[in-house]
Amino acid sequence: MYTAIINGDDKLIYDLFSQFVQLYDLKEDPGEKTNLFASQPAAYARLSRLLDAYMAFRACKRRYHLTER
């Protein structure tokens, strides 16, 4: 199962089972051919914080049965 987040031109894809990470610059690489995970640690850190916050928010919503408006 995968989860992903896009912020600006960057896209982070995270495989929840294998923990495989993919990071792409959608402006420079719209076909997502070059995984930048190893070469762009700052972009990975920024996007992973956003993804962690989003996943925590979704877990909280499920726990308290909140609905989106």
C-alpha positions in Angstrom: 0.0 0.0 0.0 1.3 3.4 -1.0 0.8 6.9 0.2 2.0 10.0 -1.5 2.1 13.8 -1.2 2.8 16.5 -3.7 4.1 19.9 -2.7 5.1 22.4 -5.3 7.0 20.5 -8.0 8.0 17.7 -5.6 6.3 14.4 -5.2 7.0 11.9 -2.4 5.7 8.3 -2.6 6.1 6.0 0.4 5.4 2.3 0.4 3.9 1.5 3.8 4.9 -2.2 3.7 8.4 -2.2 2.2 9.2 1.4 3.4 10.6 2.1 -0.1 10.7 5.9 -0.8 10.5 7.6 -4.2 11.0 11.3 -4.6 10.5 13.1 -7.9 10.7 16.7 -9.3 7.6 16.8 -11.4 8.7 19.9 -13.3 12.0 18.5 -14.4 10.9 14.8 -14.6 7.1 14.6 -15.3 7.4 10.9 -16.2 8.9 10.1 -12.8 11.9 8.3 -14.2 14.6 9.5 -11.8 14.2 8.8 -8.0 15.8 11.8 -6.2 15.5 10.3 -2.7 19.2 9.8 -2.1 20.3 13.1 -3.8 17.8 15.5 -2.3 17.7 15.0 1.5 16.2 18.4 2.2 13.3 17.9 -0.1 12.7 14.4 1.4 12.8 15.8 4.9 10.3 18.6 4.1 7.9 16.3 2.3 8.1 13.5 4.8 7.2 15.9 7.6 4.2 17.0 5.6 3.2 13.4 4.9 3.6 12.4 8.6 1.4 15.3 9.7 -1.3 14.4 7.1 -1.2 10.7 8.1 -1.6 11.7 11.8 -4.5 14.0 10.9 -6.2 11.1 9.0 -5.7 8.7 11.9 -7.2 11.2 14.3 -10.2 11.7 12.1 -10.8 7.9 11.9 -10.3 7.6 15.7 -12.9 10.2 16.5 -15.1 9.4 13.5 -14.9 13.0 12.2 -16.2 13.7 8.7 -14.9 16.2 6.1 -17.1 19.1 5.4 
